[in-house]
């Protein structure tokens, strides 16, 4: 039922933004950004529950905390990057959104190096 609240709030803000945009476009952008922050904070509380569950599963499976934390960071970078890029696109700054996405991709590759090294090391050990 939480998604109904988010979608309802999104519809209300969209209608207000369309009404306001003709007279004060800068206020419409601020309204959209405020909604984005509210939704982001709302989702953060839900994500913490999922992270706790995955942490418990990783502990039971004896997954190294280094690799588990790295994977969580990669997922976090991907979500935050997409969120930031969409906000920039909503504000009409497609070029800035593209740069944010590029930076996110580079950071993901950098963060994934330990996991990639483990995979390659495992492959080398399996090859006779």
NUBAKOL-31472 format. One line per field, with one value per residue (C-alpha): x, y, z; residue number from 1. Coordinates in nm, 2 decimals, always signed. Last residue first. Layout:
# residues N
x: X, ...
y: Y, ...
z: Z, ...
resi: NUM, ...
END
This chain:
# residues 128
x: +4.45, +4.19, +3.98, +4.24, +4.26, +3.88, +3.87, +4.14, +3.94, +3.62, +3.81, +3.97, +3.63, +3.50, +3.79, +3.76, +3.39, +3.43, +3.63, +3.39, +3.10, +3.28, +3.33, +2.96, +2.85, +3.07, +2.93, +2.57, +2.65, +2.80, +2.49, +2.26, +2.46, +2.41, +2.04, +1.99, +1.62, +1.52, +1.36, +1.68, +1.88, +1.64, +1.66, +2.04, +2.04, +1.81, +2.00, +2.33, +2.18, +2.05, +2.37, +2.59, +2.38, +2.40, +2.78, +2.80, +2.59, +2.82, +3.13, +2.98, +2.91, +3.26, +3.44, +3.20, +3.31, +3.02, +2.98, +2.63, +2.47, +2.64, +2.54, +2.17, +2.18, +2.33, +2.07, +1.79, +1.95, +1.99, +1.63, +1.51, +1.74, +1.59, +1.24, +1.37, +1.56, +1.25, +1.07, +1.39, +1.41, +1.04, +1.06, +1.38, +1.22, +0.90, +1.12, +1.29, +0.96, +0.84, +1.17, +1.13, +0.77, +0.89, +1.14, +0.87, +0.66, +0.35, +0.31, +0.48, +0.25, -0.05, +0.17, +0.37, +0.05, -0.08, +0.26, +0.28, -0.06, +0.01, +0.34, +0.17, -0.08, +0.20, +0.39, +0.08, -0.02, +0.33, +0.30, +0.00
y: -2.72, -2.44, -2.42, -2.21, -1.96, -1.93, -1.87, -1.60, -1.44, -1.43, -1.30, -1.02, -0.93, -0.89, -0.68, -0.46, -0.40, -0.07, +0.08, -0.04, +0.10, +0.43, +0.46, +0.38, +0.64, +0.90, +0.83, +0.85, +1.18, +1.32, +1.22, +1.38, +1.70, +1.70, +1.63, +1.94, +2.01, +2.00, +1.67, +1.54, +1.65, +1.47, +1.16, +1.17, +1.20, +0.90, +0.69, +0.77, +0.70, +0.37, +0.25, +0.38, +0.19, -0.13, -0.10, -0.02, -0.33, -0.54, -0.41, -0.47, -0.83, -0.87, -0.73, -0.90, -1.24, -1.46, -1.73, -1.83, -1.76, -1.43, -1.34, -1.43, -1.21, -0.92, -0.96, -0.93, -0.62, -0.47, -0.53, -0.36, -0.06, -0.03, +0.04, +0.34, +0.47, +0.46, +0.73, +0.95, +0.92, +0.99, +1.30, +1.41, +1.36, +1.54, +1.84, +1.84, +1.84, +2.14, +2.32, +2.26, +2.40, +2.70, +2.78, +2.76, +3.03, +3.13, +2.85, +2.59, +2.65, +2.45, +2.17, +2.15, +2.13, +1.85, +1.67, +1.72, +1.56, +1.27, +1.20, +1.21, +0.96, +0.74, +0.75, +0.68, +0.40, +0.25, +0.23, +0.00
z: -1.44, -1.46, -1.14, -0.96, -1.24, -1.24, -0.87, -0.90, -1.18, -0.97, -0.67, -0.88, -1.02, -0.67, -0.56, -0.87, -0.83, -0.65, -0.93, -1.20, -1.00, -0.96, -1.34, -1.40, -1.15, -1.30, -1.64, -1.51, -1.34, -1.66, -1.86, -1.61, -1.64, -2.01, -1.97, -1.76, -1.80, -1.44, -1.48, -1.65, -1.35, -1.11, -1.33, -1.32, -0.94, -0.90, -1.15, -0.97, -0.63, -0.74, -0.92, -0.63, -0.38, -0.58, -0.60, -0.23, -0.15, -0.36, -0.19, +0.15, +0.06, -0.08, +0.22, +0.46, +0.33, +0.26, +0.52, +0.39, +0.73, +0.75, +0.40, +0.48, +0.79, +0.59, +0.32, +0.57, +0.72, +0.38, +0.30, +0.62, +0.55, +0.20, +0.34, +0.55, +0.25, +0.03, +0.23, +0.23, -0.15, -0.19, +0.01, -0.17, -0.51, -0.40, -0.29, -0.63, -0.81, -0.61, -0.67, -1.04, -1.03, -0.84, -1.11, -1.37, -1.21, -1.41, -1.67, -1.44, -1.15, -1.29, -1.44, -1.11, -0.91, -1.13, -1.11, -0.73, -0.68, -0.91, -0.74, -0.40, -0.52, -0.67, -0.34, -0.13, -0.36, -0.34, +0.04, +0.00
resi: 128, 127, 126, 125, 124, 123, 122, 121, 120, 119, 118, 117, 116, 115, 114, 113, 112, 111, 110, 109, 108, 107, 106, 105, 104, 103, 102, 101, 100, 99, 98, 97, 96, 95, 94, 93, 92, 91, 90, 89, 88, 87, 86, 85, 84, 83, 82, 81, 80, 79, 78, 77, 76, 75, 74, 73, 72, 71, 70, 69, 68, 67, 66, 65, 64, 63, 62, 61, 60, 59, 58, 57, 56, 55, 54, 53, 52, 51, 50, 49, 48, 47, 46, 45, 44, 43, 42, 41, 40, 39, 38, 37, 36, 35, 34, 33, 32, 31, 30, 29, 28, 27, 26, 25, 24, 23, 22, 21, 20, 19, 18, 17, 16, 15, 14, 13, 12, 11, 10, 9, 8, 7, 6, 5, 4, 3, 2, 1
END
